[in-house]
Amino acid sequence: MAESQPRFRTLLILGAPGSGKGTQGKVLGSIPRFHHLACGDVFRSLDTRTPLGQKFVEYSSRGELVPDDVTVQLWRANIKQRVDSHQFKPEIDFLVLDGIPRNVDQARFMEEDIEVLKVFHLSCPDRTELARRLRKRALKDNRFDDANEKVIQHRFATYEAETKPILDYYSGDRIVEIDASQPPAKVLYDILAGVMTLQAWRDIEQMKI
């Protein structure tokens, strides 16, 4: 990113699989002044004809995880496209991310791009409830493999080992703990309450948009 470009005002939604972060990200993204981008959106909209797209294909065709630096490059290309097409207006919009950064290395790579104002941690210590939600969603989407208990436990273990340490990386008053076992509307209410404490929110409110 060019040095003259200020970093994007960013809100991260973090939580274990089944905590509802994708749901909350989508709902927030439907509210004016919030632009939602999930990691899955980056890969789904990828142009495989570009050199960067080819790099992605190279790893995914071997069934390998895409390296962190390549993932962040793909994310940068996607976000630039959204800015250029005026889908995302950084001067008046908050960027809402879920699923990226996926680990501390990605968070470090993205430091020059994003100013993380709040991290909303959708916390649900009851893994049985999260597993129930994951099974229900997998069956609803006809992804029967994802309803497998081993697959679910592996996803939890990966989250604990790779993604949860992001909370320590962004430690301090940026972290907002939210009870993810509440109804989705109450989770959204708590997120919005956290956003409205931000000076950046008050600045945007003052603008004549």
C-alpha positions in Angstrom: 0.0 0.0 0.0 1.3 3.5 -0.8 2.6 5.4 2.2 0.3 8.3 1.5 -2.8 6.0 1.9 -4.0 6.1 5.5 -4.8 2.8 7.1 -8.3 1.5 6.9 -10.4 2.0 10.1 -11.0 -1.6 10.9 -13.2 -3.7 13.2 -12.3 -7.4 13.6 -14.9 -10.1 14.5 -13.1 -13.0 16.1 -14.5 -16.2 17.5 -14.3 -20.0 17.4 -16.1 -21.9 14.6 -19.9 -21.7 15.2 -19.7 -18.5 17.2 -21.6 -16.6 14.6 -18.9 -14.2 13.3 -19.9 -14.7 9.7 -23.6 -13.9 10.5 -22.6 -10.8 12.5 -20.2 -9.6 9.7 -22.9 -9.9 7.1 -25.5 -8.0 9.2 -23.0 -5.3 10.0 -22.1 -5.0 6.3 -25.7 -4.3 5.4 -25.7 -1.2 7.6 -24.5 2.0 6.0 -20.9 3.0 7.0 -19.8 -0.6 7.5 -18.2 -2.6 4.8 -17.9 -6.4 5.5 -15.2 -8.6 3.9 -14.8 -12.2 4.9 -11.7 -14.3 4.0 -14.0 -16.6 2.0 -15.1 -13.7 -0.2 -11.5 -13.0 -1.1 -10.9 -16.6 -2.4 -14.4 -16.9 -4.1 -13.9 -13.7 -6.2 -10.4 -14.6 -7.2 -9.4 -14.2 -10.9 -7.3 -17.3 -11.5 -5.9 -15.8 -14.8 -3.8 -13.3 -12.9 -0.2 -14.2 -11.7 -1.5 -13.9 -8.1 -4.5 -16.1 -8.9 -2.2 -18.6 -10.5 -0.1 -18.7 -7.3 -3.3 -19.5 -5.3 -4.2 -22.3 -7.7 -0.7 -23.7 -7.4 -1.1 -24.3 -3.6 -4.8 -25.2 -3.6 -4.4 -27.8 -6.4 -1.9 -29.6 -4.2 -4.3 -29.4 -1.3 -1.9 -27.1 0.6 -2.7 -24.1 2.7 -2.0 -20.8 0.9 1.0 -19.1 2.7 0.2 -16.1 4.8 2.0 -13.6 2.6 0.1 -14.8 -0.5 -3.2 -14.7 1.4 -2.6 -11.1 2.4 -1.5 -10.1 -1.2 -4.8 -11.6 -2.4 -6.7 -9.7 0.3 -4.9 -6.4 -0.7 -5.8 -7.0 -4.4 -9.5 -7.6 -3.4 -9.7 -4.6 -1.1 -8.1 -2.3 -3.8 -10.8 -3.5 -6.3 -13.5 -2.6 -3.8 -12.0 0.9 -3.2 -11.6 1.5 -6.9 -15.2 0.5 -7.6 -16.4 2.7 -4.7 -18.0 -0.4 -3.0 -15.8 0.4 0.0 -15.3 4.1 0.8 -12.5 4.2 3.4 -13.0 7.8 4.2 -16.5 7.2 5.5 -16.7 3.4 6.1 -15.5 1.1 8.7 -14.0 -2.1 7.4 -15.4 -5.2 9.1 -13.2 -8.3 8.8 -13.9 -11.9 9.7 -11.7 -14.9 9.0 -8.7 -12.6 8.2 -6.2 -12.1 9.7 -6.3 -15.9 10.5 -3.2 -15.9 12.6 -0.6 -13.5 14.2 1.7 -13.6 11.1 -1.2 -12.4 8.9 -2.0 -9.7 11.5 1.7 -8.5 11.3 1.6 -8.5 7.4 -1.7 -6.4 7.5 -0.4 -3.9 10.1 0.5 -1.4 7.4 -3.0 -1.7 5.8 -5.4 -1.7 8.8 -5.8 0.3 11.9 -7.7 -2.1 14.2 -9.9 0.0 16.4 -11.9 -2.9 18.1 -11.7 -6.7 18.2 -15.1 -8.2 19.0 -14.4 -11.6 20.5 -17.5 -13.7 20.3 -16.8 -15.9 23.2 -18.6 -19.2 23.9 -16.8 -21.6 26.3 -19.5 -24.2 25.7 -17.9 -26.1 22.8 -20.9 -28.5 22.8 -23.2 -25.7 21.8 -20.8 -24.5 19.1 -20.5 -28.1 17.8 -24.3 -28.3 17.7 -24.5 -25.1 15.6 -21.8 -26.4 13.2 -23.6 -29.7 12.7 -26.9 -27.9 12.1 -25.3 -25.5 9.6 -23.4 -28.3 7.8 -26.6 -30.4 7.3 -28.6 -27.3 6.2 -25.9 -26.6 3.6 -25.6 -30.3 2.5 -22.0 -30.3 3.6 -22.2 -33.6 5.4 -18.4 -34.0 5.9 -18.4 -30.8 7.9 -20.9 -32.4 10.4 -18.3 -35.1 11.2 -17.2 -34.9 14.9 -13.5 -35.3 14.0 -13.7 -32.5 11.5 -15.4 -30.2 14.1 -12.9 -31.0 16.8 -10.0 -30.3 14.4 -11.5 -26.9 13.5 -11.7 -26.1 17.2 -8.1 -27.2 17.8 -6.9 -25.1 14.8 -8.7 -22.0 16.1 -7.2 -22.4 19.6 -3.6 -22.9 18.2 -3.6 -20.4 15.3 -6.3 -17.8 15.5 -7.0 -17.2 19.2 -3.5 -15.8 19.9 -4.6 -12.8 17.8 -6.3 -11.7 21.0 -2.9 -11.3 22.7 -1.5 -9.5 19.6 -4.3 -6.9 19.8 -4.4 -6.9 23.6 -5.7 -4.1 25.8 -8.9 -2.0 25.6 -9.3 -2.8 21.9 -10.7 -6.3 22.9 -14.4 -6.4 23.5 -15.7 -9.7 25.0 -19.2 -10.6 23.8 -21.2 -13.6 24.9 -21.8 -15.5 21.7 -24.5 -17.8 23.3 -26.9 -14.8 23.3 -29.5 -14.4 20.6 -27.9 -12.9 17.4 -29.8 -9.6 17.8 -28.3 -9.1 21.3 -24.8 -9.9 20.0 -25.3 -7.3 17.3 -26.5 -4.8 19.9 -23.3 -5.4 22.0 -21.1 -5.0 18.9 -22.8 -1.7 17.9 -22.6 -0.4 21.5 -18.8 -1.1 21.3 -18.5 0.7 18.0 -20.3 3.8 19.3 -17.7 4.4 22.0 -15.1 5.1 19.3 -13.9 8.6 18.5 -13.8 7.5 14.8 -17.5 6.7 15.0 -18.2 10.2 16.4 -16.0 11.7 13.6 -18.0 9.9 10.9 -21.3 10.9 12.5 -20.3 14.6 12.2 -19.7 14.3 8.5 -22.4 15.6 6.1 -22.7 12.4 4.0 
